[in-house]
Amino acid sequence: MTDAMLAWQTEVLLKREVTREDWTVRVRPELVVEVTFNDLQASPRYPGGLALRFARVKGYRPDKKPHEADTIDTVRAIYSQQDKS
């Protein structure tokens, strides 16, 4: 991700800010972000109960609407199919 992309991302996300507490900034769900990751692990730290391992933003999907994005249910399905050995 380039410096220009990081600056753009910060600007557009802060414009969508709804609340902020400690390390969490909640934004209106208006952008679709494509995220890639190596695997998933159970985590009591996160509300969804899972953590993306080595997650990184691949890009933004202006061709997709928020209702077309995957949900935590999709992430849980991937986790349940993942080799946990």
PDB file of N, CA, C and O in Angstrom:
ATOM      1  N   MET A   1       0.848  -1.167   0.000  1.00  0.00           N
ATOM      2  CA  MET A   1       0.000   0.000   0.000  1.00  0.00           C
ATOM      3  C   MET A   1       0.900   1.238   0.000  1.00  0.00           C
ATOM      4  O   MET A   1       1.851   1.328   0.776  1.00  0.00           O
ATOM      5  N   THR A   2       0.593   2.155  -0.853  1.00  0.00           N
ATOM      6  CA  THR A   2       1.420   3.358  -0.995  1.00  0.00           C
ATOM      7  C   THR A   2       1.064   4.389   0.079  1.00  0.00           C
ATOM      8  O   THR A   2       0.022   4.293   0.727  1.00  0.00           O
ATOM      9  N   ASP A   3       1.939   5.368   0.255  1.00  0.00           N
ATOM     10  CA  ASP A   3       1.666   6.461   1.181  1.00  0.00           C
ATOM     11  C   ASP A   3       0.411   7.215   0.762  1.00  0.00           C
ATOM     12  O   ASP A   3      -0.379   7.634   1.609  1.00  0.00           O
ATOM     13  N   ALA A   4       0.228   7.387  -0.539  1.00  0.00           N
ATOM     14  CA  ALA A   4      -0.957   8.088  -1.043  1.00  0.00           C
ATOM     15  C   ALA A   4      -2.231   7.314  -0.690  1.00  0.00           C
ATOM     16  O   ALA A   4      -3.233   7.913  -0.299  1.00  0.00           O
ATOM     17  N   MET A   5      -2.190   5.975  -0.828  1.00  0.00           N
ATOM     18  CA  MET A   5      -3.352   5.159  -0.486  1.00  0.00           C
ATOM     19  C   MET A   5      -3.642   5.224   1.014  1.00  0.00           C
ATOM     20  O   MET A   5      -4.803   5.301   1.418  1.00  0.00           O
ATOM     21  N   LEU A   6      -2.607   5.193   1.830  1.00  0.00           N
ATOM     22  CA  LEU A   6      -2.803   5.293   3.277  1.00  0.00           C
ATOM     23  C   LEU A   6      -3.412   6.641   3.665  1.00  0.00           C
ATOM     24  O   LEU A   6      -4.284   6.702   4.531  1.00  0.00           O
ATOM     25  N   ALA A   7      -2.963   7.698   3.038  1.00  0.00           N
ATOM     26  CA  ALA A   7      -3.517   9.030   3.308  1.00  0.00           C
ATOM     27  C   ALA A   7      -4.985   9.090   2.884  1.00  0.00           C
ATOM     28  O   ALA A   7      -5.824   9.611   3.619  1.00  0.00           O
ATOM     29  N   TRP A   8      -5.293   8.559   1.706  1.00  0.00           N
ATOM     30  CA  TRP A   8      -6.676   8.527   1.226  1.00  0.00           C
ATOM     31  C   TRP A   8      -7.547   7.717   2.183  1.00  0.00           C
ATOM     32  O   TRP A   8      -8.634   8.149   2.565  1.00  0.00           O
ATOM     33  N   GLN A   9      -7.056   6.537   2.565  1.00  0.00           N
ATOM     34  CA  GLN A   9      -7.807   5.654   3.454  1.00  0.00           C
ATOM     35  C   GLN A   9      -8.108   6.346   4.788  1.00  0.00           C
ATOM     36  O   GLN A   9      -9.235   6.282   5.278  1.00  0.00           O
ATOM     37  N   THR A  10      -7.120   6.995   5.366  1.00  0.00           N
ATOM     38  CA  THR A  10      -7.318   7.701   6.629  1.00  0.00           C
ATOM     39  C   THR A  10      -8.379   8.775   6.473  1.00  0.00           C
ATOM     40  O   THR A  10      -9.266   8.904   7.317  1.00  0.00           O
ATOM     41  N   GLU A  11      -8.294   9.541   5.404  1.00  0.00           N
ATOM     42  CA  GLU A  11      -9.244  10.628   5.172  1.00  0.00           C
ATOM     43  C   GLU A  11     -10.677  10.105   5.013  1.00  0.00           C
ATOM     44  O   GLU A  11     -11.596  10.612   5.657  1.00  0.00           O
ATOM     45  N   VAL A  12     -10.868   9.104   4.169  1.00  0.00           N
ATOM     46  CA  VAL A  12     -12.239   8.634   3.916  1.00  0.00           C
ATOM     47  C   VAL A  12     -12.822   7.894   5.110  1.00  0.00           C
ATOM     48  O   VAL A  12     -14.027   7.962   5.353  1.00  0.00           O
ATOM     49  N   LEU A  13     -11.988   7.193   5.853  1.00  0.00           N
ATOM     50  CA  LEU A  13     -12.514   6.495   7.031  1.00  0.00           C
ATOM     51  C   LEU A  13     -12.867   7.475   8.142  1.00  0.00           C
ATOM     52  O   LEU A  13     -13.897   7.316   8.797  1.00  0.00           O
ATOM     53  N   LEU A  14     -12.038   8.476   8.363  1.00  0.00           N
ATOM     54  CA  LEU A  14     -12.348   9.452   9.406  1.00  0.00           C
ATOM     55  C   LEU A  14     -13.602  10.258   9.074  1.00  0.00           C
ATOM     56  O   LEU A  14     -14.313  10.687   9.983  1.00  0.00           O
ATOM     57  N   LYS A  15     -13.885  10.469   7.793  1.00  0.00           N
ATOM     58  CA  LYS A  15     -15.124  11.151   7.402  1.00  0.00           C
ATOM     59  C   LYS A  15     -16.355  10.308   7.731  1.00  0.00           C
ATOM     60  O   LYS A  15     -17.462  10.836   7.844  1.00  0.00           O
ATOM     61  N   ARG A  16     -16.161   9.002   7.884  1.00  0.00           N
ATOM     62  CA  ARG A  16     -17.254   8.087   8.169  1.00  0.00           C
ATOM     63  C   ARG A  16     -17.309   7.691   9.652  1.00  0.00           C
ATOM     64  O   ARG A  16     -18.082   6.814  10.036  1.00  0.00           O
ATOM     65  N   GLU A  17     -16.495   8.334  10.466  1.00  0.00           N
ATOM     66  CA  GLU A  17     -16.429   7.994  11.884  1.00  0.00           C
ATOM     67  C   GLU A  17     -17.763   8.212  12.583  1.00  0.00           C
ATOM     68  O   GLU A  17     -18.414   9.242  12.407  1.00  0.00           O
ATOM     69  N   VAL A  18     -18.155   7.225  13.377  1.00  0.00           N
ATOM     70  CA  VAL A  18     -19.391   7.294  14.159  1.00  0.00           C
ATOM     71  C   VAL A  18     -19.052   7.435  15.638  1.00  0.00           C
ATOM     72  O   VAL A  18     -19.581   8.319  16.312  1.00  0.00           O
ATOM     73  N   THR A  19     -18.174   6.571  16.148  1.00  0.00           N
ATOM     74  CA  THR A  19     -17.734   6.633  17.540  1.00  0.00           C
ATOM     75  C   THR A  19     -16.266   6.258  17.622  1.00  0.00           C
ATOM     76  O   THR A  19     -15.681   5.714  16.685  1.00  0.00           O
ATOM     77  N   ARG A  20     -15.686   6.573  18.795  1.00  0.00           N
ATOM     78  CA  ARG A  20     -14.277   6.258  19.029  1.00  0.00           C
ATOM     79  C   ARG A  20     -14.124   5.940  20.509  1.00  0.00           C
ATOM     80  O   ARG A  20     -14.656   6.646  21.366  1.00  0.00           O
ATOM     81  N   GLU A  21     -13.392   4.872  20.798  1.00  0.00           N
ATOM     82  CA  GLU A  21     -13.076   4.524  22.177  1.00  0.00           C
ATOM     83  C   GLU A  21     -11.750   3.776  22.206  1.00  0.00           C
ATOM     84  O   GLU A  21     -11.557   2.807  21.471  1.00  0.00           O
ATOM     85  N   ASP A  22     -10.856   4.226  23.044  1.00  0.00           N
ATOM     86  CA  ASP A  22      -9.525   3.628  23.148  1.00  0.00           C
ATOM     87  C   ASP A  22      -8.909   3.425  21.759  1.00  0.00           C
ATOM     88  O   ASP A  22      -8.601   4.397  21.070  1.00  0.00           O
ATOM     89  N   TRP A  23      -8.730   2.167  21.349  1.00  0.00           N
ATOM     90  CA  TRP A  23      -8.072   1.842  20.083  1.00  0.00           C
ATOM     91  C   TRP A  23      -9.058   1.540  18.972  1.00  0.00           C
ATOM     92  O   TRP A  23      -8.655   1.110  17.892  1.00  0.00           O
ATOM     93  N   THR A  24     -10.338   1.756  19.215  1.00  0.00           N
ATOM     94  CA  THR A  24     -11.366   1.390  18.244  1.00  0.00           C
ATOM     95  C   THR A  24     -12.046   2.632  17.681  1.00  0.00           C
ATOM     96  O   THR A  24     -12.515   3.492  18.426  1.00  0.00           O
ATOM     97  N   VAL A  25     -12.091   2.709  16.361  1.00  0.00           N
ATOM     98  CA  VAL A  25     -12.849   3.754  15.670  1.00  0.00           C
ATOM     99  C   VAL A  25     -13.910   3.033  14.846  1.00  0.00           C
ATOM    100  O   VAL A  25     -13.581   2.225  13.977  1.00  0.00           O
ATOM    101  N   ARG A  26     -15.169   3.318  15.113  1.00  0.00           N
ATOM    102  CA  ARG A  26     -16.263   2.702  14.361  1.00  0.00           C
ATOM    103  C   ARG A  26     -16.682   3.665  13.249  1.00  0.00           C
ATOM    104  O   ARG A  26     -16.823   4.868  13.466  1.00  0.00           O
ATOM    105  N   VAL A  27     -16.877   3.109  12.066  1.00  0.00           N
ATOM    106  CA  VAL A  27     -17.243   3.913  10.899  1.00  0.00           C
ATOM    107  C   VAL A  27     -18.538   3.374  10.289  1.00  0.00           C
ATOM    108  O   VAL A  27     -18.905   2.216  10.485  1.00  0.00           O
ATOM    109  N   ARG A  28     -19.216   4.247   9.546  1.00  0.00           N
ATOM    110  CA  ARG A  28     -20.403   3.799   8.813  1.00  0.00           C
ATOM    111  C   ARG A  28     -19.970   2.772   7.764  1.00  0.00           C
ATOM    112  O   ARG A  28     -18.944   2.958   7.109  1.00  0.00           O
ATOM    113  N   PRO A  29     -20.730   1.702   7.599  1.00  0.00           N
ATOM    114  CA  PRO A  29     -20.358   0.643   6.637  1.00  0.00           C
ATOM    115  C   PRO A  29     -20.687   1.034   5.196  1.00  0.00           C
ATOM    116  O   PRO A  29     -21.691   0.596   4.635  1.00  0.00           O
ATOM    117  N   GLU A  30     -19.833   1.858   4.615  1.00  0.00           N
ATOM    118  CA  GLU A  30     -20.088   2.365   3.272  1.00  0.00           C
ATOM    119  C   GLU A  30     -19.039   1.933   2.243  1.00  0.00           C
ATOM    120  O   GLU A  30     -19.257   2.084   1.041  1.00  0.00           O
ATOM    121  N   LEU A  31     -17.921   1.406   2.695  1.00  0.00           N
ATOM    122  CA  LEU A  31     -16.848   0.978   1.791  1.00  0.00           C
ATOM    123  C   LEU A  31     -16.685  -0.531   1.869  1.00  0.00           C
ATOM    124  O   LEU A  31     -16.880  -1.131   2.926  1.00  0.00           O
ATOM    125  N   VAL A  32     -16.331  -1.135   0.754  1.00  0.00           N
ATOM    126  CA  VAL A  32     -16.008  -2.560   0.743  1.00  0.00           C
ATOM    127  C   VAL A  32     -14.493  -2.663   0.564  1.00  0.00           C
ATOM    128  O   VAL A  32     -13.922  -2.156  -0.401  1.00  0.00           O
ATOM    129  N   VAL A  33     -13.871  -3.332   1.520  1.00  0.00           N
ATOM    130  CA  VAL A  33     -12.419  -3.500   1.529  1.00  0.00           C
ATOM    131  C   VAL A  33     -12.111  -4.963   1.243  1.00  0.00           C
ATOM    132  O   VAL A  33     -12.720  -5.854   1.836  1.00  0.00           O
ATOM    133  N   GLU A  34     -11.183  -5.211   0.350  1.00  0.00           N
ATOM    134  CA  GLU A  34     -10.736  -6.576   0.081  1.00  0.00           C
ATOM    135  C   GLU A  34      -9.515  -6.836   0.956  1.00  0.00           C
ATOM    136  O   GLU A  34      -8.486  -6.172   0.833  1.00  0.00           O
ATOM    137  N   VAL A  35      -9.656  -7.816   1.840  1.00  0.00           N
ATOM    138  CA  VAL A  35      -8.603  -8.156   2.789  1.00  0.00           C
ATOM    139  C   VAL A  35      -8.116  -9.559   2.484  1.00  0.00           C
ATOM    140  O   VAL A  35      -8.919 -10.462   2.246  1.00  0.00           O
ATOM    141  N   THR A  36      -6.812  -9.744   2.488  1.00  0.00           N
ATOM    142  CA  THR A  36      -6.240 -11.071   2.336  1.00  0.00           C
ATOM    143  C   THR A  36      -5.567 -11.433   3.653  1.00  0.00           C
ATOM    144  O   THR A  36      -5.141 -10.550   4.397  1.00  0.00           O
ATOM    145  N   PHE A  37      -5.469 -12.726   3.943  1.00  0.00           N
ATOM    146  CA  PHE A  37      -4.865 -13.163   5.192  1.00  0.00           C
ATOM    147  C   PHE A  37      -4.321 -14.576   5.010  1.00  0.00           C
ATOM    148  O   PHE A  37      -4.714 -15.286   4.084  1.00  0.00           O
ATOM    149  N   ASN A  38      -3.417 -14.977   5.898  1.00  0.00           N
ATOM    150  CA  ASN A  38      -2.819 -16.311   5.791  1.00  0.00           C
ATOM    151  C   ASN A  38      -3.708 -17.384   6.398  1.00  0.00           C
ATOM    152  O   ASN A  38      -3.916 -18.434   5.790  1.00  0.00           O
ATOM    153  N   ASP A  39      -4.228 -17.133   7.579  1.00  0.00           N
ATOM    154  CA  ASP A  39      -5.147 -18.067   8.204  1.00  0.00           C
ATOM    155  C   ASP A  39      -5.900 -17.364   9.313  1.00  0.00           C
ATOM    156  O   ASP A  39      -5.738 -16.164   9.531  1.00  0.00           O
ATOM    157  N   LEU A  40      -6.725 -18.126  10.008  1.00  0.00           N
ATOM    158  CA  LEU A  40      -7.553 -17.604  11.097  1.00  0.00           C
ATOM    159  C   LEU A  40      -7.209 -18.333  12.375  1.00  0.00           C
ATOM    160  O   LEU A  40      -6.776 -19.485  12.349  1.00  0.00           O
ATOM    161  N   GLN A  41      -7.408 -17.647  13.510  1.00  0.00           N
ATOM    162  CA  GLN A  41      -7.265 -18.334  14.780  1.00  0.00           C
ATOM    163  C   GLN A  41      -8.336 -17.825  15.732  1.00  0.00           C
ATOM    164  O   GLN A  41      -8.780 -16.681  15.637  1.00  0.00           O
ATOM    165  N   ALA A  42      -8.743 -18.696  16.654  1.00  0.00           N
ATOM    166  CA  ALA A  42      -9.701 -18.305  17.680  1.00  0.00           C
ATOM    167  C   ALA A  42      -9.047 -17.238  18.551  1.00  0.00           C
ATOM    168  O   ALA A  42      -7.857 -17.316  18.857  1.00  0.00           O
ATOM    169  N   SER A  43      -9.833 -16.245  18.946  1.00  0.00           N
ATOM    170  CA  SER A  43      -9.302 -15.167  19.776  1.00  0.00           C
ATOM    171  C   SER A  43     -10.397 -14.602  20.665  1.00  0.00           C
ATOM    172  O   SER A  43     -11.418 -14.127  20.169  1.00  0.00           O
ATOM    173  N   PRO A  44     -10.190 -14.648  21.979  1.00  0.00           N
ATOM    174  CA  PRO A  44     -11.166 -14.061  22.891  1.00  0.00           C
ATOM    175  C   PRO A  44     -11.108 -12.536  22.917  1.00  0.00           C
ATOM    176  O   PRO A  44     -11.965 -11.894  23.523  1.00  0.00           O
ATOM    177  N   ARG A  45     -10.111 -11.957  22.270  1.00  0.00           N
ATOM    178  CA  ARG A  45      -9.951 -10.494  22.273  1.00  0.00           C
ATOM    179  C   ARG A  45     -10.955  -9.765  21.393  1.00  0.00           C
ATOM    180  O   ARG A  45     -11.297  -8.612  21.655  1.00  0.00           O
ATOM    181  N   TYR A  46     -11.426 -10.438  20.351  1.00  0.00           N
ATOM    182  CA  TYR A  46     -12.270  -9.777  19.369  1.00  0.00           C
ATOM    183  C   TYR A  46     -13.718 -10.216  19.509  1.00  0.00           C
ATOM    184  O   TYR A  46     -13.987 -11.382  19.798  1.00  0.00           O
ATOM    185  N   PRO A  47     -14.656  -9.293  19.306  1.00  0.00           N
ATOM    186  CA  PRO A  47     -16.074  -9.639  19.456  1.00  0.00           C
ATOM    187  C   PRO A  47     -16.520 -10.813  18.589  1.00  0.00           C
ATOM    188  O   PRO A  47     -17.394 -11.579  18.996  1.00  0.00           O
ATOM    189  N   GLY A  48     -15.934 -10.965  17.404  1.00  0.00           N
ATOM    190  CA  GLY A  48     -16.298 -12.067  16.517  1.00  0.00           C
ATOM    191  C   GLY A  48     -15.683 -13.394  16.919  1.00  0.00           C
ATOM    192  O   GLY A  48     -16.059 -14.439  16.389  1.00  0.00           O
ATOM    193  N   GLY A  49     -14.728 -13.361  17.863  1.00  0.00           N
ATOM    194  CA  GLY A  49     -14.113 -14.582  18.352  1.00  0.00           C
ATOM    195  C   GLY A  49     -13.003 -15.132  17.477  1.00  0.00           C
ATOM    196  O   GLY A  49     -12.470 -16.206  17.756  1.00  0.00           O
ATOM    197  N   LEU A  50     -12.647 -14.411  16.421  1.00  0.00           N
ATOM    198  CA  LEU A  50     -11.601 -14.870  15.500  1.00  0.00           C
ATOM    199  C   LEU A  50     -10.651 -13.728  15.172  1.00  0.00           C
ATOM    200  O   LEU A  50     -11.021 -12.555  15.208  1.00  0.00           O
ATOM    201  N   ALA A  51      -9.411 -14.103  14.850  1.00  0.00           N
ATOM    202  CA  ALA A  51      -8.421 -13.126  14.416  1.00  0.00           C
ATOM    203  C   ALA A  51      -7.891 -13.550  13.054  1.00  0.00           C
ATOM    204  O   ALA A  51      -7.611 -14.727  12.827  1.00  0.00           O
ATOM    205  N   LEU A  52      -7.757 -12.584  12.149  1.00  0.00           N
ATOM    206  CA  LEU A  52      -7.135 -12.830  10.856  1.00  0.00           C
ATOM    207  C   LEU A  52      -5.627 -12.782  11.062  1.00  0.00           C
ATOM    208  O   LEU A  52      -5.106 -11.797  11.586  1.00  0.00           O
ATOM    209  N   ARG A  53      -4.926 -13.823  10.660  1.00  0.00           N
ATOM    210  CA  ARG A  53      -3.478 -13.874  10.820  1.00  0.00           C
ATOM    211  C   ARG A  53      -2.799 -13.286   9.583  1.00  0.00           C
ATOM    212  O   ARG A  53      -3.083 -13.679   8.452  1.00  0.00           O
ATOM    213  N   PHE A  54      -1.903 -12.343   9.825  1.00  0.00           N
ATOM    214  CA  PHE A  54      -1.164 -11.666   8.752  1.00  0.00           C
ATOM    215  C   PHE A  54      -2.117 -11.025   7.735  1.00  0.00           C
ATOM    216  O   PHE A  54      -1.952 -11.173   6.524  1.00  0.00           O
ATOM    217  N   ALA A  55      -3.107 -10.320   8.257  1.00  0.00           N
ATOM    218  CA  ALA A  55      -4.091  -9.651   7.404  1.00  0.00           C
ATOM    219  C   ALA A  55      -3.486  -8.403   6.768  1.00  0.00           C
ATOM    220  O   ALA A  55      -2.670  -7.708   7.374  1.00  0.00           O
ATOM    221  N   ARG A  56      -3.905  -8.139   5.534  1.00  0.00           N
ATOM    222  CA  ARG A  56      -3.480  -6.928   4.849  1.00  0.00           C
ATOM    223  C   ARG A  56      -4.559  -6.507   3.862  1.00  0.00           C
ATOM    224  O   ARG A  56      -5.265  -7.334   3.285  1.00  0.00           O
ATOM    225  N   VAL A  57      -4.660  -5.207   3.690  1.00  0.00           N
ATOM    226  CA  VAL A  57      -5.634  -4.654   2.746  1.00  0.00           C
ATOM    227  C   VAL A  57      -5.091  -4.857   1.340  1.00  0.00           C
ATOM    228  O   VAL A  57      -4.002  -4.393   1.002  1.00  0.00           O
ATOM    229  N   LYS A  58      -5.866  -5.554   0.537  1.00  0.00           N
ATOM    230  CA  LYS A  58      -5.485  -5.773  -0.861  1.00  0.00           C
ATOM    231  C   LYS A  58      -5.936  -4.596  -1.714  1.00  0.00           C
ATOM    232  O   LYS A  58      -5.261  -4.194  -2.662  1.00  0.00           O
ATOM    233  N   GLY A  59      -7.102  -4.052  -1.351  1.00  0.00           N
ATOM    234  CA  GLY A  59      -7.616  -2.913  -2.096  1.00  0.00           C
ATOM    235  C   GLY A  59      -9.052  -2.610  -1.717  1.00  0.00           C
ATOM    236  O   GLY A  59      -9.639  -3.270  -0.859  1.00  0.00           O
ATOM    237  N   TYR A  60      -9.597  -1.620  -2.359  1.00  0.00           N
ATOM    238  CA  TYR A  60     -10.985  -1.229  -2.145  1.00  0.00           C
ATOM    239  C   TYR A  60     -11.796  -1.635  -3.354  1.00  0.00           C
ATOM    240  O   TYR A  60     -11.280  -1.664  -4.471  1.00  0.00           O
ATOM    241  N   ARG A  61     -13.066  -1.948  -3.141  1.00  0.00           N
ATOM    242  CA  ARG A  61     -13.925  -2.449  -4.216  1.00  0.00           C
ATOM    243  C   ARG A  61     -15.069  -1.474  -4.494  1.00  0.00           C
ATOM    244  O   ARG A  61     -16.180  -1.675  -4.005  1.00  0.00           O
ATOM    245  N   PRO A  62     -14.812  -0.427  -5.268  1.00  0.00           N
ATOM    246  CA  PRO A  62     -15.880   0.525  -5.590  1.00  0.00           C
ATOM    247  C   PRO A  62     -16.999  -0.115  -6.417  1.00  0.00           C
ATOM    248  O   PRO A  62     -18.088   0.448  -6.528  1.00  0.00           O
ATOM    249  N   ASP A  63     -16.733  -1.295  -6.998  1.00  0.00           N
ATOM    250  CA  ASP A  63     -17.740  -1.996  -7.786  1.00  0.00           C
ATOM    251  C   ASP A  63     -18.705  -2.790  -6.913  1.00  0.00           C
ATOM    252  O   ASP A  63     -19.677  -3.348  -7.423  1.00  0.00           O
ATOM    253  N   LYS A  64     -18.453  -2.851  -5.599  1.00  0.00           N
ATOM    254  CA  LYS A  64     -19.304  -3.614  -4.679  1.00  0.00           C
ATOM    255  C   LYS A  64     -20.010  -2.681  -3.707  1.00  0.00           C
ATOM    256  O   LYS A  64     -19.466  -1.652  -3.305  1.00  0.00           O
ATOM    257  N   LYS A  65     -21.217  -3.054  -3.341  1.00  0.00           N
ATOM    258  CA  LYS A  65     -21.993  -2.339  -2.328  1.00  0.00           C
ATOM    259  C   LYS A  65     -21.787  -3.044  -0.991  1.00  0.00           C
ATOM    260  O   LYS A  65     -21.492  -4.239  -0.970  1.00  0.00           O
ATOM    261  N   PRO A  66     -21.934  -2.334   0.121  1.00  0.00           N
ATOM    262  CA  PRO A  66     -21.736  -2.963   1.434  1.00  0.00           C
ATOM    263  C   PRO A  66     -22.554  -4.236   1.652  1.00  0.00           C
ATOM    264  O   PRO A  66     -22.073  -5.167   2.298  1.00  0.00           O
ATOM    265  N   HIS A  67     -23.769  -4.297   1.132  1.00  0.00           N
ATOM    266  CA  HIS A  67     -24.587  -5.502   1.339  1.00  0.00           C
ATOM    267  C   HIS A  67     -24.041  -6.716   0.573  1.00  0.00           C
ATOM    268  O   HIS A  67     -24.475  -7.843   0.809  1.00  0.00           O
ATOM    269  N   GLU A  68     -23.094  -6.486  -0.340  1.00  0.00           N
ATOM    270  CA  GLU A  68     -22.480  -7.583  -1.098  1.00  0.00           C
ATOM    271  C   GLU A  68     -21.221  -8.132  -0.423  1.00  0.00           C
ATOM    272  O   GLU A  68     -20.670  -9.142  -0.862  1.00  0.00           O
ATOM    273  N   ALA A  69     -20.774  -7.476   0.630  1.00  0.00           N
ATOM    274  CA  ALA A  69     -19.537  -7.895   1.302  1.00  0.00           C
ATOM    275  C   ALA A  69     -19.778  -9.161   2.121  1.00  0.00           C
ATOM    276  O   ALA A  69     -20.894  -9.434   2.562  1.00  0.00           O
ATOM    277  N   ASP A  70     -18.702  -9.924   2.312  1.00  0.00           N
ATOM    278  CA  ASP A  70     -18.782 -11.087   3.189  1.00  0.00           C
ATOM    279  C   ASP A  70     -19.031 -10.635   4.618  1.00  0.00           C
ATOM    280  O   ASP A  70     -18.755  -9.492   4.983  1.00  0.00           O
ATOM    281  N   THR A  71     -19.555 -11.549   5.417  1.00  0.00           N
ATOM    282  CA  THR A  71     -19.876 -11.260   6.813  1.00  0.00           C
ATOM    283  C   THR A  71     -19.048 -12.148   7.731  1.00  0.00           C
ATOM    284  O   THR A  71     -18.279 -12.991   7.268  1.00  0.00           O
ATOM    285  N   ILE A  72     -19.210 -11.952   9.025  1.00  0.00           N
ATOM    286  CA  ILE A  72     -18.524 -12.794   9.997  1.00  0.00           C
ATOM    287  C   ILE A  72     -18.930 -14.258   9.812  1.00  0.00           C
ATOM    288  O   ILE A  72     -18.149 -15.156  10.127  1.00  0.00           O
ATOM    289  N   ASP A  73     -20.124 -14.505   9.313  1.00  0.00           N
ATOM    290  CA  ASP A  73     -20.540 -15.894   9.055  1.00  0.00           C
ATOM    291  C   ASP A  73     -19.648 -16.552   8.004  1.00  0.00           C
ATOM    292  O   ASP A  73     -19.317 -17.732   8.124  1.00  0.00           O
ATOM    293  N   THR A  74     -19.258 -15.801   6.978  1.00  0.00           N
ATOM    294  CA  THR A  74     -18.341 -16.323   5.967  1.00  0.00           C
ATOM    295  C   THR A  74     -16.979 -16.626   6.586  1.00  0.00           C
ATOM    296  O   THR A  74     -16.372 -17.658   6.300  1.00  0.00           O
ATOM    297  N   VAL A  75     -16.510 -15.721   7.432  1.00  0.00           N
ATOM    298  CA  VAL A  75     -15.218 -15.923   8.097  1.00  0.00           C
ATOM    299  C   VAL A  75     -15.282 -17.158   8.997  1.00  0.00           C
ATOM    300  O   VAL A  75     -14.336 -17.945   9.035  1.00  0.00           O
ATOM    301  N   ARG A  76     -16.372 -17.329   9.710  1.00  0.00           N
ATOM    302  CA  ARG A  76     -16.529 -18.518  10.569  1.00  0.00           C
ATOM    303  C   ARG A  76     -16.550 -19.799   9.740  1.00  0.00           C
ATOM    304  O   ARG A  76     -16.001 -20.817  10.161  1.00  0.00           O
ATOM    305  N   ALA A  77     -17.174 -19.758   8.574  1.00  0.00           N
ATOM    306  CA  ALA A  77     -17.206 -20.935   7.690  1.00  0.00           C
ATOM    307  C   ALA A  77     -15.793 -21.274   7.207  1.00  0.00           C
ATOM    308  O   ALA A  77     -15.417 -22.446   7.162  1.00  0.00           O
ATOM    309  N   ILE A  78     -15.019 -20.261   6.850  1.00  0.00           N
ATOM    310  CA  ILE A  78     -13.631 -20.493   6.440  1.00  0.00           C
ATOM    311  C   ILE A  78     -12.851 -21.112   7.596  1.00  0.00           C
ATOM    312  O   ILE A  78     -12.082 -22.054   7.403  1.00  0.00           O
ATOM    313  N   TYR A  79     -13.053 -20.578   8.797  1.00  0.00           N
ATOM    314  CA  TYR A  79     -12.356 -21.098   9.974  1.00  0.00           C
ATOM    315  C   TYR A  79     -12.716 -22.560  10.227  1.00  0.00           C
ATOM    316  O   TYR A  79     -11.842 -23.364  10.552  1.00  0.00           O
ATOM    317  N   SER A  80     -13.985 -22.909  10.083  1.00  0.00           N
ATOM    318  CA  SER A  80     -14.405 -24.280  10.371  1.00  0.00           C
ATOM    319  C   SER A  80     -13.829 -25.276   9.342  1.00  0.00           C
ATOM    320  O   SER A  80     -13.697 -26.463   9.639  1.00  0.00           O
ATOM    321  N   GLN A  81     -13.491 -24.796   8.152  1.00  0.00           N
ATOM    322  CA  GLN A  81     -12.930 -25.651   7.111  1.00  0.00           C
ATOM    323  C   GLN A  81     -11.390 -25.665   7.128  1.00  0.00           C
ATOM    324  O   GLN A  81     -10.755 -26.447   6.421  1.00  0.00           O
ATOM    325  N   GLN A  82     -10.816 -24.790   7.943  1.00  0.00           N
ATOM    326  CA  GLN A  82      -9.366 -24.647   7.983  1.00  0.00           C
ATOM    327  C   GLN A  82      -8.715 -25.833   8.712  1.00  0.00           C
ATOM    328  O   GLN A  82      -9.240 -26.324   9.711  1.00  0.00           O
ATOM    329  N   ASP A  83      -7.582 -26.274   8.203  1.00  0.00           N
ATOM    330  CA  ASP A  83      -6.813 -27.342   8.862  1.00  0.00           C
ATOM    331  C   ASP A  83      -6.221 -26.770  10.145  1.00  0.00           C
ATOM    332  O   ASP A  83      -5.411 -25.845  10.093  1.00  0.00           O
ATOM    333  N   LYS A  84      -6.615 -27.306  11.285  1.00  0.00           N
ATOM    334  CA  LYS A  84      -6.161 -26.769  12.574  1.00  0.00           C
ATOM    335  C   LYS A  84      -5.038 -27.593  13.190  1.00  0.00           C
ATOM    336  O   LYS A  84      -4.793 -27.486  14.391  1.00  0.00           O
ATOM    337  N   SER A  85      -4.356 -28.405  12.405  1.00  0.00           N
ATOM    338  CA  SER A  85      -3.265 -29.226  12.961  1.00  0.00           C
ATOM    339  C   SER A  85      -1.970 -28.470  13.091  1.00  0.00           C
ATOM    340  O   SER A  85      -0.971 -29.031  13.542  1.00  0.00           O
TER     341      SER A  85
END
